[in-house]
């Protein structure tokens, strides 16, 4: 094995011989050779096509190769010689014959003797001149040449049959194994999905419980603050009993000292802030774009003093009840004191209602709760689940303006066929809010909503339809 530094030039004679050892000399047909070491993709081309030599020349009838700046990597050199032999059976009139051969030359990184000219012999797999063809043989010669192969085939036939039968058995067994493995994989996939759903439901329950605890702590803190402030007011009033007179907060009516309307409103402001907690506020500078002064904020709505009193009156009555009475305002103060609240016919026929918020941890009944609330555009029901056999047939009857619906804990057929304005987020909330993925349920929606869900090109809406299948939810329209 000759060694040459991989940065040096390479110079050698390529001696071409046919299968009988005849010297071919310089080929009279087109040929090419790829010279490479480790990677064929980095090969250097040596060729002669159309009489034009590349990286070589005709040295007295021999192929003389000279490679300079070849950039070959260190390693044993390989020559892949391809002869384009004339053959009329091929489309371009030539038949390619390739011969890859490792030559006795290694490119190294270290020092090596001074490069010298080498002679490399390459035997090509054909014979120079006219080859012997099958048609040149006599029938007897053909039979004699075929006889060993025929005898071997006859002797091998029984083994071939046994091998074919054994292969058929192996293929059948492999198909059975693959089918069993697919069934096992499908079962494992379903188990993983169910576990993820269970973990997600548990996380939602824990989050809701944390929110309830936080809200209750805020309510208790606000109540304690109000009591402390009231005690301070009482001490100040008691200290001035001998100096009673009319003020902005007090007036004399028929000789009787009484609170003015402004003083009553200030007291109501304190009661309002404690009642609404994180859901609202008071701002006596707020004026709506239509010029109406609305100072009381609740559930993303600004209310007048009279509208706020209506909401607070319903709250004061319902916070200690398990059955909530009729509500007639624009929006309600969420009642969170009872574990189980019944809202049957709660806002039936209330055309003032715009935003409804039910935050009980369990809801006993929602039968016809929002029946005929034609102006309600937002509804949030965040109970842990709806207990009992709650009938949701008329719960949202004729709620034509309903856009935003957050409904958590439902588990029965849900009827929303009168609400064409429901948003994509509302449909996602409906699917995610189902209490159990085991029980089947149907959500009846308006034809406009169903058209968006059933359209495969409306990808976001159509995904809600496919996600619902995992929770045994189907959509229909009436």
Buried (B, 14 or more C-beta within 10 A) or exposed (E): EBBBBBEBEBBBBBBBBBEEEEEBBBBEEBBBBBBBBEEEEBBBEBBBEEEEBEBBEEEEEBBBBBBEEBEBEBBEBBBBBBBBBEEEEEEEEBBBBEBEBEBEBBBEEEEBEEBEEBEBEBBBEBEBEEEEEEEEEEEEEEEEEEEEEEEEEEEEEEEEEEEEEEEEEEEEEEEEEEEEEEEEEEEEEEEEEEEEBEEEBEEBEEEBEEBBEEBEEEBEEBEEEBEEEEEEEEEEEEEEEEEEEEEEEBBEEEEEEEEBEEBEBBBBBBEBBBBBBEBBBBEEEBEEEEEEEBBBBBBEBBBBBEBBBBBBBBBEBBBEEEBBEEBBBBBBBBBBEBEBBBBBBBBBBBEBBBBBBBBBBBBBBBBBBBBBBBBBBBBBBBBBBBBEEBBBBBBBBBBBBBBBBBBBBBBBBBBBBBBBBBEBEBBBBBBBBBBBBEEEBBBBBBEEBBEBBEEEEBEEBBBBBEBBEEBBBEBEBE
